[in-house]
Amino acid sequence: MTALPDQTRLVETAAQLVEAAKRAGADAADAVAFRRIGLSVDIRNGAVEETGRSEGDELALRVFIGSRHASVSTNGLSPAAELAERAVAMAKVAPEDRFAGLAPSDRLARSFPELDLLDPAVPSVEALIERATRAEGAVLAVPGVSKSGGTSAGWSLSGAVLVTSHGFTGSYLGSRHSVSATAIAGEGTGMERDYDSVGKIHAGDLPDPAEIGRSAAERAVRRLNPTQMPTGQATVVYDPRVAVSLLGHLAGAVNGGAIARKSSFLQKALGEAIFAPGIRITDDPHRIRGLASRPFDGEGVASEPFDLIADGVLQRWFLDSATARELGLETNGRAVGGGSNPHPSATNLTLLPGDKTPEALIAEIGEGLYVTELIGHGANGVTGDYSRGASGYRIRGGKLAEAVSEITIAGNMRDMFRRLIPASDLDYRYAFNAPTVAIEGMMIAGR
């Protein structure tokens, strides 16, 4: 049994780093300490293939001398004076950056919400083996599955501490339990593979591992004997598992860093309707037991939930302090990477559901493509052009039909966002979450 760590030592170490930096000549500084512990088990063909345990600490220190700054990091708990002197020496010769600096002191978190991010129950290796074994048993029990591609179960604990020279001290711990399964169906050159996985903060929120194995197996079997769709224009429906990728493209386009660099296709879209009326997308760092929840951001700023998209209209960028200064705005508490050049990022990003069930949405479409897997990274954040390999199922007569593969779907993300229609099946399964979505008028390249 692994004991939950005490963060006191990390808080003291980060505070010592900041004090050492000030003694070495820094005008300001912040330090972050990370602790990570992990257990994992891999099962294949009913036997334990691999078990793993990892544990480590990491320190990062950022110092400011006027408008110059530098950061250093190290694994383990190195001497504070040595790190501080190295960081200050680097900062003295660094180029000036008039936007760099600690977060405004009046924006620092003064109280921390209780987000229930820590499950005090630490699983044994035997418990993880049992979870992975149950998942694999369910994989092999589905007719049409030829073999297991392997199952795994894991647990991890991560802790973060942030101390700044202008008075902020904060820390938190978070746990993660996970189960994944891969199934292989068919024989020879006709084999197909698919997977399923889930991660939760608390073990009690995990579904039965057999559900994960059965889902992976059924997905693999359904992919057998795929054909190609004809080339043309059609409505594309994204399974929730791949619909979240659209949120990832949106998050990149509204990241304050991309806006400051003028490298986003949504560069001038603030305040514009970029989705249809009624579409709402939220970012909530305070979701209870959320996979990306946190009581403060990477600069110690109090971060609040907000609507990124409200009634289809883009409301704001994701900002940390530096990008906010560059854009003439104020940080909205979305910094990550404190102590080592923070940058803005989304937290728990969610596309809120619509009114229609996926079945009703597909029935209305009549003919089209249902995508379950995307291949490649063909989304251009500068132009918005989108082109990705895909596989899934043909939609015929308003229902899912034969499996299809070796096709490409394409469009422009501005047009895609405007045409996006969400279904009602939202499930909070990842840090980014979306229901099934349909997008009309996409190009499909097939046979």
Secondary structure by P-SEA (a helix, b strand, c coil): ccccccaaaaaaaaaaaaaaaaaaccccbbbbbbbbbbcccccccccccccccccbbbbbbbbbccccbbbbbbcccccaaaaaaaaaaaaaacccccccccccccccccccccccccccccccaaaaaaaaaaaaaaaaaccccccccccccccbbbbbbbbccccccccbbbbbbbbbbbbbccccccccccccccccccccccccaaaaaaaaaaaaaaacbbbbbcbbbbbbbbcccaaaaaaaaaaaaacaaaaaacccccccccccccccccbbbbbbcccccccccccccccccbbbbbbcccccccccccccaaaaaaacbbbcccccccccbbbbbbcccccccccccaaaaaaaacbbbbbcccccccccccccbbbbbbbbbbbccccccbbbccbbbbbbaaaaaaabbbcccccccccccccbbbbcccccccc
